[in-house]
Amino acid sequence: MSVDVSVIPASLLDISVVPSAVVTVELGQYGLRGAPGVQGVQGVSAVMVEGYFFRGCALCGGNDRAGGKYAGSVLAVERRSVSVPSMLVNVGGVALLAEVGVALDLDVAGCWDSGGYASAGNRAGRDFFVYACVPVSGSVPDFVVSAQSAVPLAIPSGAVPSVANSRKIGGFHCVCVGVGVIGGHDLSGYLAGDVLPRSVWDLDFRPVCSPGGMVFGRHGQWVDIYLPSVGGGELVSVFGGGFVSGSGGERFHGYKFDQWFGRVGKRPIGSLEFVAASLGSNQGTIISPFALPAGAGGHVDTVGRRMVSGIGCEDMCGVVFQLGREEGASPGSGSYGAAFDGNDSGVMGFHASAPSRPGFGGSIYIAASYCGSRCVSWSFTPLSLSGSCSSRGVSELAPCRF
């Protein structure tokens, strides 16, 4: 494919020189592919073609991610909007050029493939996806938002949606229950159905795993918003999911969390990650009413405050301990014993002097004043089964794909 670089606007170039030459590039799976790709500023894709840089997709919702600003917006329209930047994007082998970025107001039915999601209540606690679509004519892409993860239900051109005429370029998660007014909290005032700023991902800013139900943490990792539940035979992070623990139907201990998270490109959270991700959560309180909730997310504590962290993680403190991946404290028996039990499948092995695992955040079964971001108990063995213990997944930031 040939691209006349001279017609590409300066807003899409990271250098001021605009050549008149026509260069040949290959449209790869993730975008333009010429000389080796170069990572630009955080969250901004950059592709080098014959020495020239082309910005790729860098979605943001109610914030300026590329500039490093993650604090929530005070403007209602920004909290419910997703900004799509100018871009050159490959859709089914067709190069589409958006010279001017657009802001998609989620309360406007025309932004959606299904008008029902223009109602904020229908967006609460759900993942959504942004698609670039081939237009009826010309080379400027249409954009549409959808709850569908493969292809949208409809596209603006009226053609039957397919991977040939629509391309998923990013996505986001919406607040499950209104945060209320919390002084100093990044999400203070956010309503159910608003865009969680740190949940916004795109082709070059996303975790190595599926990005659904995750936010980008202050420690540089992606973190599950919700306590883990089982969906489709795997651990998932979904609003209202019946979170797993050491009791109930599918019982989990530390080793099993390691194995199951690993299957989906995640791992149990670590101590530094937990503290960073949980800041802004309730401190020194537990969930109200005093009982383990049936589903993950949307809860309040004993003083009526929403149990959500500054980056949007739910139920981090004062619900259940979240088993971490570190090992330490007093080791177990020096004799070999089974490192599996009847809750495991497809794995065996024996361990000796097995170190304890940490449980973070506290639970309803300890004093409320003990709970918080620095609460940790090292009393759990790798095979401990307790209804007071769940976990939380984290994942690496995926490398530049260009």
Buried (B, 14 or more C-beta within 10 A) or exposed (E): EEBEBEEBEEEBBBEEEEBEEEBEBEBBEBBBBBEEBEEBBBBBBBBBBEEBBBBBBBBBBBBBBBEEEBBBBEEBEBBBBBBBBBBBBBBBEBBBBBBEBBBBBBBEEEBBBBEEBBEBEBBBBBBBBBBBBBBEEEEEBBBBBBBBEEBBEBBBBEBEBEEBBBBBBBBBBBBBBBBBEBEEBBBBBBBBBBBBBBBBBBBBBBBBBBBBBBBBBBBEBBBBBBBBBBEEEBBBBBBBBBBBBBEEEBBBBBBBBBBBBEEBBBBBBBBEBBBBBBBBBBBBBBBBEEEBBEBBBBBBBBEEBBBBBBBBBBBBBBBBBBBBBBBEBEBBEEEEEEBBEEBBEEEEEEBEEBBBBBBBBBBBEBEBEBBBBBBBBBBBBBBBBBBBBBBBBBBBBBEBBB
